Amino acid sequence: MSQEVFEIVQHMDLKNVENQLALQCAPLIAGLKPSNLLIISKSSLYQVRQILKNSGISYSVLLVTGQKITILLYNRKELEAYLAKSEVLTLFESMGYLRFSLEEILPVFQKRYQKYMEDNCHFPHEMGLLLGYPVEDVEGFIKNEGKNSLHIGYWKVYGNLAEKLQLFRKFELAKETLIQLVSNGVSMTDIIDIYKEDKLQKAAI
C-alpha cells in the first residue's frame, strides 16, 4: 500500500460500511475475484443490503457473533462457474459434500463454519473454495496443515508463485483505487456501477 493511501486509511472512519467494503472487498467489486468475506457490525447489515441492491453482487450471512456479522459477498455467475470445475467438485466431494449447487453448498458450509467458530473444531477448508482460491493452494494448505507456503498474501500460496504475486498486486491496486474513490466522496453504489459498466464494455469488445 502506498504511503498516500496508508495515510488515508489512518484517517478513515472504520465503522463506515462503504470504507469497509473498500478495505475488505475490493477484489470482488473490481471483478478480479468471485467472492470476498465482509465482517461488519450487525447494525450495518441493512446498509449493505441497500448498497448491494441491483448491484449484481449477492450475499449470504455466515455467522453472527455478539455485535459482529460475517457475510460472504459473491458474484453468483462467476462463483458458480468456478465451483463447476471438475477439480473443485472433486475436492468438495472429498470434504463430504453430496450436492454441489451453490444453494446446497452454502447451508452446509454455514453450519460447519459456525461450529468451527463456536467450538474451535475442524476448520472447514471449503472456505477457500467458496472464496475462489486456486485449488492447488487449497490442497497445498490442507496437505501442509497451513505450513511450508511459498508466500503469504491474500491466501497462502503453494504453486505458481509468480502468477499469484501478479494477481495480489492487482488486488492491492484495486483496494487502493477504491479507498481513494470513497475518500473523495464517491458512493460505493456508484463505484460498483463504474466497475460493472467497465466489465460490460470489455465483454462487448
C-alpha positions as CSV (number, residue, x, y, z in Angstrom):
1,M,0.0,0.0,0.0
2,S,1.4,3.4,-1.0
3,Q,2.1,6.0,1.8
4,E,-0.6,8.2,0.4
5,V,-3.3,5.6,0.7
6,F,-1.9,4.4,4.0
7,E,-2.4,7.9,5.4
8,I,-6.0,8.0,4.0
9,V,-6.8,4.7,5.8
10,Q,-5.3,6.1,9.1
11,H,-8.0,8.9,9.0
12,M,-10.9,6.7,7.8
13,D,-13.9,6.1,9.9
14,L,-13.6,2.3,10.1
15,K,-17.2,1.9,11.3
16,N,-18.3,3.3,7.9
17,V,-19.7,0.4,5.8
18,E,-18.5,1.9,2.5
19,N,-15.0,2.2,3.8
20,Q,-15.1,-1.4,5.0
21,L,-16.3,-2.6,1.6
22,A,-13.4,-0.8,0.0
23,L,-10.9,-2.4,2.5
24,Q,-12.3,-5.9,2.6
25,C,-14.0,-6.5,-0.8
26,A,-12.1,-4.5,-3.5
27,P,-11.1,-7.6,-5.5
28,L,-14.7,-8.7,-5.8
29,I,-16.0,-5.2,-6.6
30,A,-13.3,-4.7,-9.2
31,G,-14.2,-8.0,-10.9
32,L,-10.9,-9.7,-10.1
33,K,-12.3,-12.3,-7.7
34,P,-15.6,-14.1,-7.5
35,S,-16.2,-13.5,-3.8
36,N,-14.9,-11.9,-0.5
37,L,-15.7,-12.1,3.1
38,L,-17.1,-9.0,4.8
39,I,-17.1,-8.6,8.6
40,I,-19.1,-5.7,9.9
41,S,-21.3,-4.7,12.8
42,K,-24.8,-6.2,12.8
43,S,-26.3,-2.8,12.7
44,S,-24.7,-2.2,9.3
45,L,-26.4,-5.1,7.5
46,Y,-29.3,-3.0,6.3
47,Q,-26.9,-0.5,4.7
48,V,-25.0,-3.3,3.0
49,R,-28.3,-4.7,1.6
50,Q,-29.1,-1.2,0.2
51,I,-25.7,-0.8,-1.4
52,L,-25.8,-4.3,-3.0
53,K,-29.4,-3.8,-4.3
54,N,-29.3,-4.1,-8.1
55,S,-25.5,-4.4,-8.0
56,G,-25.2,-7.9,-9.3
57,I,-23.4,-8.9,-6.1
58,S,-25.2,-11.4,-3.9
59,Y,-24.6,-12.1,-0.2
60,S,-25.1,-14.9,2.4
61,V,-24.8,-14.4,6.1
62,L,-22.4,-17.0,7.5
63,L,-22.1,-16.1,11.2
64,V,-23.5,-13.7,13.8
65,T,-21.4,-13.3,17.0
66,G,-22.0,-10.5,19.6
67,Q,-22.2,-7.3,17.6
68,K,-20.4,-8.7,14.5
69,I,-21.7,-10.3,11.4
70,T,-19.7,-12.3,8.8
71,I,-21.1,-12.2,5.3
72,L,-20.0,-13.9,2.1
73,L,-20.3,-11.5,-0.8
74,Y,-20.2,-13.0,-4.3
75,N,-20.8,-12.7,-8.0
76,R,-23.1,-15.6,-8.5
77,K,-22.3,-16.3,-12.1
78,E,-18.5,-16.2,-11.6
79,L,-18.6,-18.2,-8.3
80,E,-20.9,-20.9,-9.9
81,A,-18.6,-21.2,-12.9
82,Y,-15.6,-21.7,-10.5
83,L,-17.5,-24.2,-8.4
84,A,-18.4,-26.2,-11.5
85,K,-14.8,-27.0,-12.3
86,S,-14.1,-30.7,-12.1
87,E,-11.2,-30.3,-9.7
88,V,-13.3,-28.1,-7.4
89,L,-16.1,-30.6,-7.4
90,T,-13.7,-33.4,-6.6
91,L,-12.3,-31.5,-3.6
92,F,-15.8,-30.7,-2.4
93,E,-16.7,-34.4,-2.7
94,S,-13.6,-35.3,-0.6
95,M,-14.9,-33.0,2.1
96,G,-18.2,-34.9,2.4
97,Y,-20.4,-32.8,0.1
98,L,-23.1,-34.8,-1.8
99,R,-24.8,-31.9,-3.7
100,F,-22.9,-29.2,-5.4
101,S,-25.1,-26.3,-6.3
102,L,-24.4,-23.0,-4.5
103,E,-27.7,-23.2,-2.8
104,E,-26.9,-26.6,-1.4
105,I,-23.3,-26.0,-0.5
106,L,-23.8,-22.7,1.4
107,P,-26.1,-24.1,4.2
108,V,-23.7,-27.0,4.9
109,F,-20.7,-24.7,4.9
110,Q,-22.5,-22.2,7.2
111,K,-23.2,-24.9,9.8
112,R,-19.6,-26.1,9.6
113,Y,-18.2,-22.6,9.8
114,Q,-20.4,-21.8,12.8
115,K,-19.3,-25.0,14.6
116,Y,-15.7,-24.2,13.9
117,M,-16.0,-20.6,15.3
118,E,-18.0,-21.7,18.3
119,D,-16.1,-24.9,19.3
120,N,-12.8,-24.3,17.5
121,C,-13.1,-27.7,16.0
122,H,-12.1,-28.9,12.5
123,F,-11.5,-25.9,10.1
124,P,-13.8,-26.1,7.0
125,H,-11.3,-25.9,4.2
126,E,-14.0,-25.5,1.7
127,M,-14.0,-21.8,2.7
128,G,-11.0,-21.4,0.4
129,L,-13.1,-22.8,-2.5
130,L,-16.0,-20.5,-1.7
131,L,-13.6,-17.6,-1.8
132,G,-12.4,-18.6,-5.2
133,Y,-8.8,-19.6,-4.2
134,P,-6.9,-21.8,-6.7
135,V,-7.4,-25.5,-6.0
136,E,-3.7,-26.1,-5.8
137,D,-3.4,-23.6,-2.9
138,V,-6.4,-25.1,-1.1
139,E,-5.0,-28.6,-1.5
140,G,-1.5,-27.4,-0.5
141,F,-2.8,-25.7,2.6
142,I,-4.6,-29.0,3.6
143,K,-1.7,-31.3,2.9
144,N,0.8,-29.0,4.7
145,E,-1.5,-28.1,7.5
146,G,-1.0,-24.4,6.7
147,K,2.8,-24.6,6.8
148,N,5.5,-24.5,4.2
149,S,3.8,-22.0,1.9
150,L,5.8,-20.2,-0.8
151,H,4.2,-16.9,0.1
152,I,1.5,-15.4,2.3
153,G,-0.7,-12.8,0.7
154,Y,-4.4,-12.8,0.2
155,W,-4.1,-16.5,0.9
156,K,-1.2,-19.0,1.4
157,V,0.4,-19.8,-2.0
158,Y,1.6,-23.3,-2.8
159,G,2.1,-23.1,-6.5
160,N,2.6,-20.7,-9.5
161,L,4.1,-18.1,-7.2
162,A,4.8,-15.5,-10.0
163,E,1.2,-15.7,-11.2
164,K,-0.2,-15.2,-7.7
165,L,2.1,-12.3,-6.9
166,Q,0.9,-10.5,-10.0
167,L,-2.7,-11.2,-9.0
168,F,-2.1,-9.9,-5.5
169,R,-0.7,-6.7,-6.9
170,K,-3.9,-6.3,-8.9
171,F,-5.9,-6.8,-5.7
172,E,-3.8,-4.2,-3.9
173,L,-4.2,-1.7,-6.8
174,A,-8.0,-2.3,-6.7
175,K,-8.1,-1.7,-3.0
176,E,-6.0,1.5,-3.2
177,T,-8.3,2.8,-6.0
178,L,-11.5,2.1,-4.1
179,I,-10.0,3.7,-0.9
180,Q,-9.2,6.8,-2.9
181,L,-12.6,6.9,-4.5
182,V,-14.6,6.6,-1.3
183,S,-12.3,9.1,0.5
184,N,-13.1,11.6,-2.3
185,G,-16.8,11.1,-1.7
186,V,-17.8,8.7,-4.5
187,S,-20.5,6.4,-3.2
188,M,-20.0,2.7,-3.1
189,T,-23.1,2.2,-5.3
190,D,-21.5,4.4,-7.9
191,I,-18.2,2.6,-7.6
192,I,-19.8,-0.8,-8.2
193,D,-21.7,0.6,-11.2
194,I,-18.5,2.0,-12.7
195,Y,-16.8,-1.4,-12.5
196,K,-19.9,-3.2,-13.7
197,E,-20.1,-0.9,-16.7
198,D,-16.4,-1.3,-17.5
199,K,-16.8,-5.1,-17.3
200,L,-19.8,-5.0,-19.7
201,Q,-17.9,-2.8,-22.2
202,K,-14.9,-5.2,-22.1
203,A,-17.1,-8.2,-22.7
204,A,-18.7,-6.5,-25.7
205,I,-15.3,-5.9,-27.4
